[in-house]
Amino acid sequence: MKIETDLKLDFSDVLFRPKRSSLSSRGEVDLTREIIFKNGVKWRGIPIIASNMDTVGTFEMYTALHRHKIITCFHKHYSLDDYASSAKARDLDRNYYMISTGITKADEEKLDQTIALLDPLFVCIDVANGYMKAFVDFVRKIREKYPNLVIVCGNVVSREMVEELIMNCGADIVKVGIGSGSVCITRLQTGVGMPQLSAVIESSDSAHGLNGFIVSDGGCTTPADIAKAFGGGADFVMLGGMLAGHDESGGELVEDAATTGQKYKLFYGMSSSTAMEQYNGGVASHRSAEGKTVKIPYRGPVESTILDILGGIRSTCTYIGAKRVKDIPKCTTFIRVTNQVNQVYSGKEHKA
């Protein structure tokens, strides 16, 4: 048994220290980033990714987000027919979507067929536990088979696993975060995880020394959290709950009679009993559900949420003197805090 005693931090544990800035307007901030991956593939866009949850990573979300040059990671339950019809209808831009896969033999066969159909730029190899040997072997196998793909894989939270996936398996982007999602209960069920900001700082330090990149996955509830993830060294930030509840989101739209007809959308983790009943016929006897199902007040079109997110990040940049999103880490000084916001009006008067 071993205990690490150094402090680990979440987004809520810090604030940015403001600095003198030559920026006079949020409009001067450039949120796009150009990235060149190890295989020479170039990408340019806003480094935010809609999560590959079936209530977030939808074709409809792609239609709304690609106009902003934001990536949508499609959930892994779309069929080949779904992809064929959507690609024809939407003229998919390979720069702004990812396809997702698990690591079973059936997943590999479907992945091969989907790659042959779409010729995607990004593939996300997604499991809850990125420390399994089977996952590591699968990432290495896909890299050997598809040298020109940009491979995103995870989830992990530690330096040694980031190094393993990039250096020994050929991953381009490692997905970082265990238990930090808003509908994830992995930490309650297993006791496993790491506070998200510290996971990002540690993982990005390892990735960048190997010409790799990371995506911070989970833990963001406000535009400030996204900016803090970038400040901690994340190259991309993946969003789930912040993009749920909209017209473009999956999930059933329901009305609650107890709240005079207030409309809600269901939002659930992909390891929840809801998801497993929908796709696997229920929770297997050898495991437990590690996600929950919640009702999110219906938010309408996602466009206003995206503009709010981008505006918040631009404002962060003006406070710390970062002219580009790429500059946020080098302009960041975090202050540890015990309280980050005055919550005297935290009831109905508060606008999230």
C-alpha positions as CSV (number, residue, x, y, z in Angstrom):
1,M,0.0,0.0,0.0
2,K,1.2,3.5,-0.9
3,I,-0.2,6.9,-0.3
4,E,0.6,10.0,-2.4
5,T,0.3,13.1,-0.1
6,D,0.8,15.9,-2.6
7,L,-2.2,18.0,-3.2
8,K,-4.3,17.4,-6.3
9,L,-6.6,20.1,-7.6
10,D,-9.9,20.4,-9.4
11,F,-11.1,23.4,-11.5
12,S,-13.0,24.7,-8.5
13,D,-9.9,24.9,-6.5
14,V,-8.2,27.7,-8.5
15,L,-8.7,31.1,-10.2
16,F,-6.6,32.8,-12.8
17,R,-4.5,35.7,-11.6
18,P,-5.2,38.7,-14.0
19,K,-2.3,40.2,-15.8
20,R,-1.6,43.4,-17.8
21,S,-2.7,42.9,-21.4
22,S,-2.3,44.7,-24.7
23,L,-5.7,43.4,-25.8
24,S,-8.4,46.0,-26.0
25,S,-11.3,43.8,-27.0
26,R,-12.5,40.2,-26.8
27,G,-12.8,40.3,-30.6
28,E,-9.0,40.4,-30.9
29,V,-8.6,36.9,-29.4
30,D,-8.1,34.1,-31.8
31,L,-9.6,30.9,-30.5
32,T,-8.6,28.8,-33.5
33,R,-5.5,26.6,-33.3
34,E,-3.4,24.9,-35.9
35,I,-2.0,21.5,-34.9
36,I,0.4,19.3,-36.8
37,F,0.3,15.7,-35.7
38,K,3.3,13.3,-35.8
39,N,2.2,11.7,-39.1
40,G,2.2,15.2,-40.8
41,V,-1.6,15.7,-40.7
42,K,-2.6,19.3,-40.2
43,W,-5.8,20.4,-38.4
44,R,-7.1,23.9,-37.8
45,G,-10.2,24.8,-35.7
46,I,-11.4,25.6,-32.2
47,P,-10.1,22.8,-30.0
48,I,-13.4,22.0,-28.3
49,I,-15.0,18.5,-28.8
50,A,-18.6,17.5,-28.2
51,S,-18.5,14.2,-26.2
52,N,-19.2,10.9,-27.8
53,M,-22.2,10.3,-25.5
54,D,-25.4,9.4,-27.4
55,T,-27.1,12.4,-25.8
56,V,-24.4,14.8,-27.1
57,G,-22.3,13.3,-29.9
58,T,-25.1,13.4,-32.6
59,F,-25.3,14.3,-36.3
60,E,-27.5,17.2,-35.3
61,M,-24.8,18.5,-32.9
62,Y,-22.2,18.2,-35.7
63,T,-24.4,20.4,-38.0
64,A,-24.5,23.1,-35.4
65,L,-20.9,22.9,-34.2
66,H,-18.9,22.5,-37.4
67,R,-19.9,26.0,-38.5
68,H,-17.8,27.2,-35.6
69,K,-15.0,24.8,-36.5
70,I,-15.7,22.7,-33.4
71,I,-15.4,18.9,-33.4
72,T,-18.2,16.5,-32.7
73,C,-17.2,13.1,-31.5
74,F,-20.0,10.8,-32.7
75,H,-21.2,8.2,-30.3
76,K,-20.3,4.6,-31.0
77,H,-23.8,3.3,-31.5
78,Y,-24.4,4.9,-34.9
79,S,-24.7,2.1,-37.5
80,L,-23.1,2.0,-40.9
81,D,-26.5,2.9,-42.4
82,D,-26.7,5.9,-40.1
83,Y,-23.3,7.1,-41.3
84,A,-24.1,6.5,-44.9
85,S,-27.3,8.5,-44.9
86,S,-25.9,11.3,-42.7
87,A,-22.7,11.7,-44.8
88,K,-24.8,12.0,-47.9
89,A,-27.2,14.4,-46.3
90,R,-24.7,16.6,-44.4
91,D,-21.5,16.5,-46.5
92,L,-19.5,15.7,-43.5
93,D,-16.2,17.7,-43.1
94,R,-13.6,15.2,-41.8
95,N,-11.9,18.1,-39.9
96,Y,-14.8,18.5,-37.5
97,Y,-16.0,15.0,-36.6
98,M,-14.6,11.9,-34.9
99,I,-15.9,8.4,-35.1
100,S,-15.8,6.3,-31.9
101,T,-15.1,2.7,-31.3
102,G,-14.8,0.2,-28.5
103,I,-12.1,-2.6,-28.5
104,T,-14.0,-5.8,-29.2
105,K,-13.6,-7.8,-32.3
106,A,-17.1,-6.7,-33.5
107,D,-16.0,-3.1,-32.8
108,E,-12.9,-3.5,-34.9
109,E,-14.9,-5.0,-37.8
110,K,-17.4,-2.1,-37.7
111,L,-14.5,0.4,-37.4
112,D,-12.9,-1.0,-40.6
113,Q,-16.1,-0.7,-42.5
114,T,-16.8,2.8,-41.2
115,I,-13.3,4.0,-42.2
116,A,-13.7,2.5,-45.6
117,L,-17.0,4.3,-46.0
118,L,-16.1,7.8,-44.6
119,D,-12.3,8.1,-44.8
120,P,-12.3,10.0,-41.4
121,L,-9.4,12.1,-40.1
122,F,-10.0,11.3,-36.4
123,V,-10.9,8.0,-34.7
124,C,-11.6,7.9,-30.9
125,I,-10.8,4.6,-29.2
126,D,-12.9,4.9,-26.1
127,V,-13.1,2.8,-23.0
128,A,-13.8,3.7,-19.4
129,N,-10.6,2.1,-18.1
130,G,-7.6,3.0,-20.3
131,Y,-5.2,0.9,-18.1
132,M,-6.3,-2.4,-19.6
133,K,-3.8,-4.4,-21.6
134,A,-6.5,-5.2,-24.2
135,F,-7.0,-1.5,-24.7
136,V,-3.3,-0.8,-25.1
137,D,-3.0,-3.6,-27.6
138,F,-6.0,-2.4,-29.6
139,V,-4.6,1.2,-29.9
140,R,-1.3,-0.2,-31.1
141,K,-3.0,-2.5,-33.6
142,I,-5.1,0.4,-35.1
143,R,-2.0,2.6,-35.4
144,E,-0.2,-0.1,-37.3
145,K,-3.2,-0.7,-39.6
146,Y,-4.0,3.0,-40.2
147,P,-0.8,5.1,-40.2
148,N,-2.6,8.3,-41.5
149,L,-5.4,8.4,-38.9
150,V,-5.3,10.8,-36.0
151,I,-5.9,8.5,-33.1
152,V,-7.6,9.8,-29.9
153,C,-7.7,7.3,-27.1
154,G,-8.5,7.0,-23.4
155,N,-9.4,7.5,-20.6
156,V,-6.4,7.7,-18.3
157,V,-5.3,10.2,-15.7
158,S,-1.6,9.6,-15.1
159,R,1.8,10.4,-16.6
160,E,3.0,6.9,-17.2
161,M,-0.1,5.8,-19.1
162,V,0.0,8.9,-21.3
163,E,3.6,8.1,-22.1
164,E,2.7,4.5,-22.9
165,L,-0.1,5.4,-25.3
166,I,1.9,8.0,-27.2
167,M,5.4,6.6,-27.2
168,N,4.7,2.8,-27.5
169,C,1.2,2.7,-29.1
170,G,1.3,5.6,-31.5
171,A,-1.6,7.6,-30.1
172,D,-1.8,11.2,-31.2
173,I,-4.2,12.6,-28.5
174,V,-4.8,11.0,-25.1
175,K,-8.2,11.5,-23.5
176,V,-7.7,12.4,-19.8
177,G,-10.3,12.1,-17.1
178,I,-11.7,9.4,-14.8
179,G,-14.8,10.0,-12.7
180,S,-15.0,13.7,-13.3
181,G,-18.1,13.8,-15.6
182,S,-21.4,15.2,-14.4
183,V,-23.3,11.9,-14.8
184,C,-20.4,9.6,-13.9
185,I,-20.4,7.8,-10.6
186,T,-17.2,5.8,-11.1
187,R,-15.6,7.4,-8.1
188,L,-18.6,6.4,-5.9
189,Q,-18.7,2.9,-7.2
190,T,-14.9,2.2,-7.3
191,G,-13.1,4.9,-5.4
192,V,-10.9,5.5,-8.5
193,G,-10.0,8.8,-10.1
194,M,-8.0,12.0,-9.9
195,P,-9.0,15.7,-9.6
196,Q,-9.3,16.9,-13.2
197,L,-7.0,19.9,-13.2
198,S,-4.1,18.0,-11.7
199,A,-4.7,15.1,-14.1
200,V,-4.6,17.6,-17.0
201,I,-1.4,19.3,-15.8
202,E,0.4,16.0,-15.2
203,S,-0.8,14.4,-18.4
204,S,-0.1,17.4,-20.7
205,D,3.5,17.7,-19.3
206,S,4.1,14.1,-20.4
207,A,2.3,14.3,-23.7
208,H,4.0,17.5,-24.9
209,G,7.5,16.1,-24.3
210,L,6.6,13.3,-26.8
211,N,5.1,15.5,-29.5
212,G,1.6,14.3,-28.4
213,F,-1.5,16.0,-27.2
214,I,-4.3,15.6,-24.7
215,V,-8.0,16.3,-24.4
216,S,-9.4,17.1,-21.0
217,D,-12.6,15.0,-20.7
218,G,-15.0,15.8,-17.9
219,G,-15.4,18.2,-15.0
220,C,-16.4,21.4,-17.0
221,T,-19.6,23.1,-15.8
222,T,-18.9,26.7,-16.9
223,P,-16.9,28.5,-19.6
224,A,-14.3,29.3,-16.9
225,D,-13.6,25.6,-16.4
226,I,-12.9,25.1,-20.1
227,A,-10.4,28.0,-19.9
228,K,-8.8,26.5,-16.8
229,A,-8.4,23.2,-18.6
230,F,-6.6,25.1,-21.4
231,G,-4.6,26.9,-18.7
232,G,-3.5,23.6,-17.3
233,G,-2.1,22.5,-20.6
234,A,-5.0,20.7,-22.4
235,D,-4.8,20.9,-26.1
236,F,-8.5,20.1,-26.5
237,V,-11.5,20.1,-24.1
238,M,-14.3,17.6,-24.4
239,L,-17.8,18.7,-23.2
240,G,-20.8,16.5,-22.2
241,G,-23.2,18.0,-19.8
242,M,-22.6,21.6,-21.0
243,L,-23.9,20.6,-24.4
244,A,-26.8,18.3,-23.2
245,G,-30.4,19.4,-23.1
246,H,-30.5,21.2,-26.4
247,D,-32.4,20.6,-29.6
248,E,-29.4,19.0,-31.2
249,S,-28.8,16.7,-28.2
250,G,-30.0,13.2,-28.0
251,G,-32.2,12.0,-25.2
252,E,-35.9,12.0,-24.7
253,L,-37.8,15.3,-24.3
254,V,-40.2,15.0,-21.4
255,E,-42.6,17.2,-19.5
256,D,-42.8,17.3,-15.7
257,A,-46.3,17.8,-14.4
258,A,-44.9,18.6,-11.0
259,T,-43.2,21.7,-12.5
260,T,-46.2,23.0,-14.5
261,G,-45.2,21.5,-17.7
262,Q,-41.5,22.4,-17.6
263,K,-39.7,20.5,-20.4
264,Y,-36.6,18.4,-19.8
265,K,-34.2,16.2,-21.7
266,L,-32.8,13.0,-20.3
267,F,-29.0,12.9,-20.0
268,Y,-27.2,9.9,-18.9
269,G,-23.7,8.4,-18.6
270,M,-22.7,5.7,-21.2
271,S,-22.1,3.3,-18.3
272,S,-25.4,4.0,-16.7
273,S,-28.2,1.5,-16.4
274,T,-30.2,3.5,-18.9
275,A,-27.5,3.2,-21.6
276,M,-26.8,-0.4,-20.8
277,E,-30.4,-1.4,-21.0
278,Q,-30.7,0.5,-24.3
279,Y,-27.7,-1.0,-26.0
280,N,-26.8,-4.2,-24.1
281,G,-30.1,-5.5,-22.8
282,G,-29.3,-4.5,-19.2
283,V,-26.5,-4.3,-16.7
284,A,-24.4,-7.5,-16.9
285,S,-24.3,-9.6,-13.7
286,H,-20.5,-9.2,-13.4
287,R,-20.6,-5.4,-13.2
288,S,-22.4,-2.4,-11.8
289,A,-23.7,0.8,-13.4
290,E,-21.1,3.6,-13.2
291,G,-23.3,6.4,-14.6
292,K,-26.6,8.1,-13.6
293,T,-29.6,9.5,-15.5
294,V,-30.7,13.0,-14.9
295,K,-33.3,15.4,-16.3
296,I,-31.8,18.6,-17.7
297,P,-34.1,21.6,-18.3
298,Y,-34.7,22.0,-22.0
299,R,-32.3,24.6,-23.3
300,G,-33.4,25.1,-26.9
301,P,-30.8,25.5,-29.7
302,V,-27.2,24.9,-28.8
303,E,-26.0,28.0,-30.7
304,S,-26.5,30.4,-27.7
305,T,-24.6,28.0,-25.4
306,I,-21.7,27.8,-27.8
307,L,-21.5,31.6,-28.2
308,D,-21.6,31.9,-24.4
309,I,-18.7,29.4,-24.0
310,L,-16.6,31.1,-26.7
311,G,-17.3,34.5,-25.3
312,G,-16.2,33.4,-21.8
313,I,-12.9,31.9,-23.0
314,R,-12.2,35.1,-25.0
315,S,-12.8,37.1,-21.9
316,T,-10.4,34.9,-19.9
317,C,-7.8,35.7,-22.6
318,T,-8.3,39.4,-22.2
319,Y,-7.8,39.2,-18.5
320,I,-4.5,37.2,-18.7
321,G,-3.1,38.7,-21.8
322,A,-3.4,35.7,-24.1
323,K,-3.9,36.7,-27.8
324,R,-4.5,33.1,-28.9
325,V,-6.0,30.0,-27.2
326,K,-2.6,28.4,-27.7
327,D,-1.1,31.1,-25.5
328,I,-3.4,30.5,-22.5
329,P,-1.0,28.1,-20.7
330,K,2.0,30.4,-20.9
331,C,-0.1,33.3,-19.7
332,T,-1.6,31.3,-16.8
333,T,-0.9,31.8,-13.1
334,F,-3.4,29.9,-11.0
335,I,-4.3,31.0,-7.5
336,R,-5.5,28.4,-5.0
337,V,-8.7,29.5,-3.4
338,T,-11.2,28.2,-0.8
339,N,-14.1,30.0,-2.4
340,Q,-14.3,31.2,-6.0
341,V,-17.7,32.9,-6.3
342,N,-20.2,34.8,-4.1
343,Q,-23.3,32.7,-3.9
344,V,-25.6,34.9,-1.9
345,Y,-28.0,34.9,-4.8
346,S,-27.6,31.2,-5.8
347,G,-31.3,30.3,-6.1
348,K,-33.7,31.2,-8.9
349,E,-32.1,34.6,-9.4
350,H,-28.8,33.0,-10.5
351,K,-28.2,32.7,-14.2
352,A,-25.9,29.7,-15.0
